[in-house]
Amino acid sequence: MGLVGENGAGKSTLVKIVSGFDDGYTGTYEYQGRETRFRSPGIAEQAGIAIAQQELSLIPAMSVAENIFLAGHNVHAVATKRSLAAKARRFLDEVGLNDVDPTVRVDRLSIGEQHLVEVARLIAHDPKVLILDEPTAALGEADSIRILDMVGKLAAAGKSIIYVSHRLDEIFKITDRIIVLRDGESQRPRRAAELNVNSLVELMLGRKLENMFPERTADHKRELLLSVRDLWPDGMLEPVSFDVYSGEILGLAGQLGSGTGEILAAMAGSCKTRSGKIDFAGETFLPRNPAAAIRRKLGYCSDDRKYDGLFLGRPIRENLTSPALETVSRFGWNFGGREQTAARSLAEKFTVDVSRLGAEAGVLSGGNQQKVALGKWLAISPKVILVNEPTRGVDVGAKAEIYQKMRDLADEGAAIVFTSTDMQEVTYLPDRIITFYRGMKIGGFDLAGITTAGILKEITDPFNETNL
């Protein structure tokens, strides 16, 4: 069963109730034909309900097998690493990790493999109902396919799956039924076969979404704005060079591990770089820290807004003005007046509720958090904005808003350089694409040549390895 809805529609609340994290509700909850109320996740898990949340709960320094049996269920009180590994083998095979050694440390695995280990840990408890909350949000195409294959196998084996995702293509690939939450209310359950993407979006938003992606036009008059030369960040096999033009949205296409995220971080002074330089605004430099990039009007929106994109415990207005403190303070003192005015202006541009500027950023929905994380860079009047995963964990309505804001910024003369693991995003948002594969620059496409098939070929099998 697919569970979909905008950010703030109530998906997380409902999932918490079902899995025992929240028992402060009214109404009835029936499980296996009997009314029940789970007072804790442990009680729900013992009853057969398990949840794999978006944030992993594994212990990186422990082995795969140790993580699977960490709670001590279905295993002897005294066990050797070898016996744990042998016992874990069955559960790893069940989630498609046939080639993973149970004795290896979890932090040696890819993010996709770690998500599968998380599910294997839950399967070891023999759940009847498995809740997967955004399991592919942080994954590339290949790892996402492994997750979807695993979900299909579990359902075929008799497990009931509640699948929460903002990736609507996945919802249609694997679900039998879909329940839409809108403004805290559930809509009538539908068979997946009765719907398509457009009708599902209309159910989620309560209105038609005319265009997800803003219109693109080929503009051959764009001027060279920035040149990257021989940039070699950690994570790349070789140096990379490319140009960025004013008024364009440039997409760096590649799977996780291809190096695209590292390129953006290096341009922003946020990761170690072996060599390279940037020619920009009559200056040749390579920022050694984020402050050096910000001084030159380079904004950087990372792929993890909760880690280094926002100050979650601080007010929204402080987050919006944080890159440009010198414009809202006087002699190092912030008296609040300038900050409030500047924050209100930025909030209005990114359709963030101005009445909530005093609230903590952490209470916002994922979509609004992302708008704040991106919108704050307007405070420095940026010439170039670097965006890693512009809409990760964001609902379809907020995605359309963010895409339009990115296009508006480009139309005003700024350059947007982004990378994403969402193939629709990579295909329909940029004016130009550069492709990467395993730390190497492969090629690229101008607007007329951009196709999903062409991009996938270059980022997954550029050397025709499958036919070797």
C-alpha positions as CSV (number, residue, x, y, z in Angstrom):
1,M,0.0,0.0,0.0
2,G,1.4,3.4,-1.0
3,L,1.0,6.3,1.4
4,V,1.4,9.6,-0.2
5,G,0.7,13.3,0.4
6,E,2.3,16.7,0.7
7,N,4.8,17.5,3.4
8,G,2.7,18.3,6.5
9,A,-0.3,16.2,5.3
10,G,0.0,13.8,8.2
11,K,2.0,10.8,6.8
12,S,4.6,10.8,9.5
13,T,2.0,11.2,12.3
14,L,0.0,8.3,10.9
15,V,3.0,6.1,10.6
16,K,4.1,6.9,14.2
17,I,0.7,5.9,15.5
18,V,0.7,2.6,13.6
19,S,4.2,1.7,14.8
20,G,3.7,2.7,18.4
21,F,5.7,6.0,18.5
22,D,2.6,8.1,19.2
23,D,-0.3,6.9,21.3
24,G,-1.8,10.4,21.8
25,Y,-4.7,10.1,19.4
26,T,-8.5,9.7,19.4
27,G,-10.5,7.2,17.4
28,T,-9.9,3.5,17.0
29,Y,-7.0,1.5,15.8
30,E,-7.6,-2.1,14.9
31,Y,-4.9,-4.7,14.3
32,Q,-5.6,-8.3,13.3
33,G,-9.4,-7.7,13.9
34,R,-9.0,-6.3,17.4
35,E,-8.9,-2.7,18.7
36,T,-5.5,-1.9,20.1
37,R,-3.3,0.9,21.3
38,F,0.5,0.4,21.2
39,R,2.2,2.3,24.0
40,S,5.7,2.0,22.6
41,P,7.5,0.9,19.4
42,G,8.8,-2.2,21.3
43,I,5.3,-3.4,22.0
44,A,4.3,-2.8,18.3
45,E,7.4,-4.6,17.1
46,Q,6.6,-7.6,19.3
47,A,3.1,-7.6,17.8
48,G,4.5,-7.8,14.3
49,I,4.8,-4.2,13.2
50,A,8.2,-2.9,12.2
51,I,9.3,0.4,10.7
52,A,12.4,1.4,8.7
53,Q,12.6,5.1,9.0
54,Q,14.4,7.5,6.6
55,E,17.2,8.1,9.1
56,L,19.2,4.9,9.6
57,S,19.4,3.4,13.1
58,L,22.4,1.2,12.5
59,I,25.7,1.4,14.5
60,P,28.4,2.0,11.9
61,A,31.3,0.5,13.9
62,M,29.6,-2.9,14.4
63,S,29.3,-5.7,11.9
64,V,26.3,-6.3,9.6
65,A,25.3,-9.4,11.7
66,E,25.7,-7.6,15.0
67,N,23.4,-4.9,13.8
68,I,20.8,-7.4,12.7
69,F,20.6,-9.0,16.1
70,L,21.4,-5.9,18.2
71,A,18.1,-6.1,20.1
72,G,18.8,-9.7,21.1
73,H,15.7,-11.2,19.6
74,N,15.8,-14.7,18.2
75,V,19.4,-15.2,19.2
76,H,21.2,-16.9,22.1
77,A,22.3,-14.7,25.0
78,V,25.9,-15.9,24.3
79,A,26.9,-16.0,20.7
80,T,30.1,-15.8,18.6
81,K,30.6,-13.5,15.6
82,R,30.7,-16.6,13.4
83,S,27.4,-17.9,14.7
84,L,25.8,-14.5,14.3
85,A,27.1,-14.3,10.8
86,A,25.7,-17.7,9.9
87,K,22.3,-16.8,11.4
88,A,22.2,-13.4,9.5
89,R,22.9,-15.0,6.1
90,R,19.2,-16.0,5.6
91,F,17.9,-12.5,6.3
92,L,20.6,-10.8,4.0
93,D,19.6,-13.2,1.2
94,E,16.0,-12.3,1.7
95,V,16.6,-8.6,1.1
96,G,18.9,-9.2,-1.9
97,L,22.3,-8.8,-0.2
98,N,23.6,-12.2,-1.3
99,D,27.1,-10.8,-1.9
100,V,27.5,-9.0,1.4
101,D,29.7,-10.5,4.1
102,P,27.8,-10.5,7.4
103,T,31.1,-9.9,9.3
104,V,32.0,-6.7,7.5
105,R,31.5,-3.4,9.3
106,V,28.3,-1.5,8.3
107,D,30.2,1.7,7.5
108,R,32.0,-0.2,4.7
109,L,28.7,-0.6,2.8
110,S,27.1,1.8,0.4
111,I,24.1,3.8,1.6
112,G,21.8,1.6,-0.4
113,E,23.2,-1.5,1.1
114,Q,22.9,0.0,4.6
115,H,19.2,0.6,4.0
116,L,18.8,-3.0,3.0
117,V,20.6,-4.1,6.2
118,E,18.1,-2.0,8.1
119,V,15.3,-3.9,6.5
120,A,17.0,-7.2,7.2
121,R,17.3,-6.3,10.9
122,L,13.5,-5.8,10.9
123,I,12.8,-9.0,9.0
124,A,14.8,-10.9,11.7
125,H,11.9,-10.1,14.0
126,D,9.4,-11.8,11.6
127,P,7.1,-8.8,11.2
128,K,3.6,-9.1,9.7
129,V,3.5,-5.4,8.7
130,L,6.6,-3.6,7.4
131,I,6.6,0.2,7.1
132,L,9.1,1.8,4.8
133,D,9.4,5.5,5.1
134,E,11.2,7.2,2.2
135,P,13.6,4.2,1.7
136,T,15.1,5.6,-1.5
137,A,15.2,9.3,-0.7
138,A,19.0,9.3,-0.4
139,L,19.7,6.7,-3.0
140,G,20.8,6.6,-6.6
141,E,19.1,4.8,-9.4
142,A,20.9,1.4,-9.0
143,D,20.3,1.2,-5.2
144,S,16.7,2.4,-5.6
145,I,16.1,-0.5,-8.0
146,R,17.5,-3.0,-5.4
147,I,15.1,-1.6,-2.7
148,L,12.1,-1.9,-5.1
149,D,13.0,-5.4,-6.0
150,M,13.3,-6.3,-2.3
151,V,9.9,-4.8,-1.6
152,G,8.3,-6.9,-4.3
153,K,9.9,-10.1,-2.9
154,L,8.7,-9.4,0.6
155,A,5.1,-8.7,-0.5
156,A,5.2,-12.0,-2.6
157,A,6.4,-13.8,0.6
158,G,3.2,-12.6,2.4
159,K,4.4,-9.5,4.2
160,S,2.1,-6.4,4.3
161,I,4.0,-3.3,3.2
162,I,3.2,0.3,3.8
163,Y,5.4,2.3,1.4
164,V,5.8,6.0,2.0
165,S,7.5,8.0,-0.8
166,H,7.5,11.3,-2.7
167,R,8.8,9.5,-5.8
168,L,5.5,8.9,-7.6
169,D,7.1,6.7,-10.2
170,E,8.0,4.2,-7.5
171,I,4.5,4.3,-6.1
172,F,3.1,3.1,-9.4
173,K,5.8,0.5,-9.9
174,I,5.3,-1.5,-6.7
175,T,2.0,-0.7,-5.0
176,D,-1.4,-2.3,-5.3
177,R,-3.4,0.3,-3.5
178,I,-2.8,4.0,-2.7
179,I,-4.0,6.1,0.2
180,V,-3.7,9.9,-0.1
181,L,-3.5,12.2,2.9
182,R,-4.4,15.8,2.3
183,D,-4.4,18.4,5.0
184,G,-4.5,15.7,7.7
185,E,-7.4,13.9,6.2
186,S,-7.3,10.6,4.3
187,Q,-8.9,10.3,0.9
188,R,-10.7,7.2,-0.3
189,P,-8.3,4.3,-1.0
190,R,-7.7,3.8,-4.7
191,R,-6.3,0.9,-6.8
192,A,-3.0,2.0,-8.3
193,A,-4.3,0.8,-11.7
194,E,-7.1,3.4,-11.5
195,L,-4.7,6.3,-11.3
196,N,-1.9,8.0,-13.2
197,V,0.7,10.5,-12.1
198,N,-1.5,13.5,-13.0
199,S,-4.6,12.2,-11.2
200,L,-2.6,11.3,-8.1
201,V,-1.0,14.7,-8.0
202,E,-4.5,16.3,-8.2
203,L,-5.7,14.1,-5.3
204,M,-2.7,15.1,-3.2
205,L,-2.9,18.8,-3.9
206,G,-6.7,19.2,-4.2
207,R,-6.1,21.0,-7.5
208,K,-4.5,20.4,-10.8
209,L,-0.7,21.0,-11.2
210,E,-0.4,22.4,-14.7
211,N,3.4,22.2,-15.0
212,M,5.8,20.5,-12.7
213,F,8.8,21.8,-14.5
214,P,9.1,25.4,-15.8
215,E,9.4,26.0,-19.5
216,R,12.9,25.9,-20.9
217,T,14.2,27.9,-24.0
218,A,17.4,27.5,-25.8
219,D,19.3,30.7,-25.4
220,H,22.6,31.0,-27.3
221,K,23.3,34.6,-26.0
222,R,24.2,33.5,-22.5
223,E,27.6,34.9,-21.5
224,L,30.4,32.9,-19.8
225,L,30.2,33.5,-16.1
226,L,32.5,31.0,-14.4
227,S,35.1,28.5,-15.5
228,V,36.2,25.4,-13.5
229,R,39.6,24.2,-14.4
230,D,41.3,21.0,-13.4
231,L,39.2,20.7,-10.2
232,W,40.2,17.5,-8.4
233,P,38.2,16.9,-5.2
234,D,38.4,13.8,-3.1
235,G,35.9,11.3,-4.6
236,M,37.0,12.0,-8.3
237,L,39.4,9.7,-10.2
238,E,40.6,12.6,-12.3
239,P,40.4,16.4,-12.5
240,V,37.4,18.0,-14.2
241,S,36.9,21.2,-16.1
242,F,33.7,22.9,-17.4
243,D,32.1,26.3,-18.0
244,V,29.0,27.8,-16.4
245,Y,27.0,30.5,-18.2
246,S,24.8,33.3,-16.8
247,G,21.1,32.6,-16.8
248,E,21.4,28.9,-17.2
249,I,20.5,25.9,-15.0
250,L,23.3,23.4,-15.4
251,G,22.8,19.8,-14.3
252,L,25.6,17.5,-13.2
253,A,24.2,14.0,-13.7
254,G,25.6,10.9,-12.1
255,Q,24.7,8.2,-9.6
256,L,25.8,8.4,-5.9
257,G,29.5,7.9,-5.9
258,S,30.0,9.5,-9.3
259,G,31.6,12.6,-7.7
260,T,29.0,15.2,-8.6
261,G,28.3,16.2,-5.0
262,E,32.0,16.5,-4.3
263,I,32.4,18.9,-7.3
264,L,29.8,21.2,-5.9
265,A,31.2,21.0,-2.4
266,A,34.7,21.8,-3.7
267,M,33.5,24.8,-5.6
268,A,31.9,26.0,-2.4
269,G,35.0,25.4,-0.2
270,S,33.3,22.6,1.7
271,C,35.5,19.6,1.0
272,K,39.2,18.8,0.5
273,T,40.5,19.3,-3.0
274,R,43.8,18.2,-4.5
275,S,44.0,20.8,-7.2
276,G,42.1,23.2,-9.4
277,K,41.0,26.7,-9.8
278,I,37.9,28.8,-10.6
279,D,37.9,31.8,-12.9
280,F,35.1,34.1,-11.9
281,A,34.4,37.8,-11.9
282,G,38.0,38.6,-13.1
283,E,39.6,36.6,-10.3
284,T,41.3,33.2,-10.3
285,F,40.9,31.3,-7.0
286,L,39.9,28.1,-5.2
287,P,37.9,28.7,-2.0
288,R,39.5,27.0,1.0
289,N,36.4,27.3,3.2
290,P,32.7,28.3,2.7
291,A,33.3,31.9,3.9
292,A,35.7,32.4,1.0
293,A,33.0,31.3,-1.4
294,I,30.3,33.4,0.2
295,R,32.5,36.5,-0.1
296,R,32.6,35.9,-3.8
297,K,28.8,35.5,-4.1
298,L,28.8,31.7,-4.4
299,G,26.0,30.1,-2.5
300,Y,25.9,26.4,-1.7
301,C,22.9,24.3,-0.7
302,S,24.1,20.9,0.5
303,D,22.2,17.6,0.2
304,D,21.5,17.3,4.0
305,R,19.6,20.4,5.1
306,K,19.4,19.0,8.7
307,Y,23.1,18.5,9.1
308,D,24.7,21.6,7.5
309,G,21.9,23.4,5.7
310,L,19.9,24.8,8.6
311,F,20.1,25.8,12.2
312,L,17.1,23.7,13.2
313,G,16.9,25.0,16.7
314,R,17.0,28.7,15.7
315,P,14.2,30.9,14.3
316,I,13.5,30.9,10.6
317,R,14.4,34.5,10.3
318,E,17.9,33.8,11.6
319,N,18.3,31.0,9.1
320,L,17.2,33.2,6.2
321,T,19.7,35.9,7.1
322,S,22.6,33.7,8.3
323,P,24.8,33.9,5.1
324,A,24.8,37.8,5.3
325,L,25.1,38.7,8.9
326,E,27.0,41.9,8.0
327,T,23.9,43.3,6.2
328,V,21.6,42.9,9.2
329,S,24.0,43.9,12.0
330,R,25.8,47.1,13.0
331,F,29.3,47.0,14.4
332,G,28.7,43.3,15.2
333,W,25.5,43.8,17.0
334,N,22.1,42.5,15.7
335,F,19.2,44.6,17.1
336,G,16.6,42.7,15.1
337,G,15.0,45.4,13.0
338,R,17.1,44.9,9.9
339,E,17.0,41.1,10.3
340,Q,13.2,41.1,10.5
341,T,12.8,43.2,7.3
342,A,15.4,41.2,5.4
343,A,13.9,37.9,6.5
344,R,10.4,38.9,5.6
345,S,11.5,39.9,2.1
346,L,13.3,36.5,1.6
347,A,10.4,34.6,3.0
348,E,8.0,36.2,0.6
349,K,10.2,35.4,-2.4
350,F,10.2,31.8,-1.5
351,T,6.6,31.6,-0.3
352,V,7.5,30.8,3.3
353,D,4.8,31.9,5.8
354,V,6.0,35.3,7.2
355,S,3.9,34.9,10.3
356,R,6.1,32.0,11.4
357,L,9.5,33.7,11.1
358,G,10.0,33.5,14.9
359,A,9.4,29.8,14.9
360,E,12.2,27.3,14.9
361,A,13.3,26.0,11.5
362,G,13.0,22.4,12.8
363,V,9.2,22.6,13.1
364,L,8.8,23.3,9.4
365,S,7.7,20.6,7.0
366,G,10.5,19.1,4.7
367,G,9.3,21.2,1.8
368,N,9.4,24.5,3.7
369,Q,12.8,23.6,5.3
370,Q,14.2,23.1,1.8
371,K,12.8,26.4,0.7
372,V,14.5,28.1,3.6
373,A,17.8,26.3,3.0
374,L,17.7,27.5,-0.6
375,G,16.1,30.9,-0.1
376,K,18.7,32.0,2.5
377,W,21.3,32.4,-0.3
378,L,19.3,35.3,-1.8
379,A,20.6,37.3,1.2
380,I,24.0,37.5,-0.5
381,S,22.7,38.4,-4.0
382,P,24.4,35.3,-5.4
383,K,25.8,35.1,-8.9
384,V,26.1,31.3,-8.7
385,I,24.1,28.9,-6.6
386,L,25.3,25.4,-6.2
387,V,22.5,23.0,-5.2
388,N,23.0,19.3,-4.2
389,E,19.6,17.4,-4.3
390,P,17.3,20.5,-4.6
391,T,14.1,18.5,-3.6
392,R,15.2,15.5,-1.6
393,G,12.3,14.5,0.8
394,V,10.0,17.2,-0.7
395,D,6.5,16.7,-1.8
396,V,5.3,17.3,-5.4
397,G,3.7,20.7,-4.7
398,A,6.8,22.1,-3.0
399,K,9.0,20.6,-5.8
400,A,7.1,22.6,-8.4
401,E,7.6,25.8,-6.3
402,I,11.4,25.1,-5.9
403,Y,11.8,24.4,-9.6
404,Q,10.1,27.7,-10.5
405,K,12.2,29.6,-8.0
406,M,15.4,28.1,-9.5
407,R,14.2,29.1,-13.0
408,D,13.3,32.6,-11.8
409,L,16.8,33.1,-10.3
410,A,18.3,31.9,-13.6
411,D,16.1,34.3,-15.6
412,E,17.4,37.1,-13.4
413,G,20.9,36.4,-14.6
414,A,22.3,34.0,-11.9
415,A,23.7,30.6,-12.8
416,I,22.3,27.5,-11.0
417,V,24.5,24.4,-10.9
418,F,22.8,21.3,-9.4
419,T,23.1,17.6,-9.1
420,S,20.3,15.1,-8.3
421,T,19.6,11.4,-8.1
422,D,16.0,12.1,-9.3
423,M,16.0,11.2,-13.0
424,Q,12.9,13.3,-13.8
425,E,14.6,16.3,-12.1
426,V,17.8,15.8,-14.1
427,T,15.9,15.3,-17.3
428,Y,13.4,18.2,-17.3
429,L,14.9,20.9,-15.1
430,P,18.3,21.8,-16.6
431,D,19.2,23.7,-19.8
432,R,22.4,21.7,-20.2
433,I,23.8,18.5,-18.6
434,I,27.3,17.2,-17.9
435,T,27.4,13.5,-17.2
436,F,29.7,11.6,-14.7
437,Y,30.5,8.0,-14.0
438,R,32.5,6.6,-11.1
439,G,34.5,9.8,-10.6
440,M,35.0,10.6,-14.2
441,K,33.4,13.2,-16.5
442,I,31.8,11.3,-19.4
443,G,30.1,13.8,-21.7
444,G,27.0,16.0,-21.8
445,F,23.9,17.2,-23.6
446,D,22.6,20.5,-24.7
447,L,18.9,21.2,-24.3
448,A,17.9,19.6,-27.6
449,G,19.7,16.4,-26.9
450,I,18.5,15.8,-23.3
451,T,16.6,12.5,-22.9
452,T,16.3,10.2,-19.9
453,A,17.6,7.2,-21.9
454,G,20.6,9.1,-23.0
455,I,21.5,10.3,-19.5
456,L,21.0,6.8,-18.0
457,K,23.3,5.3,-20.6
458,E,26.1,7.7,-19.8
459,I,25.8,7.5,-16.0
460,T,25.3,3.8,-15.7
461,D,27.1,2.1,-18.6
462,P,29.1,4.6,-20.6
463,F,31.7,2.0,-21.7
464,N,29.1,-0.7,-22.6
465,E,30.3,-2.8,-19.7
466,T,27.1,-5.0,-19.7
467,N,28.0,-6.4,-23.0
468,L,31.7,-7.1,-22.3
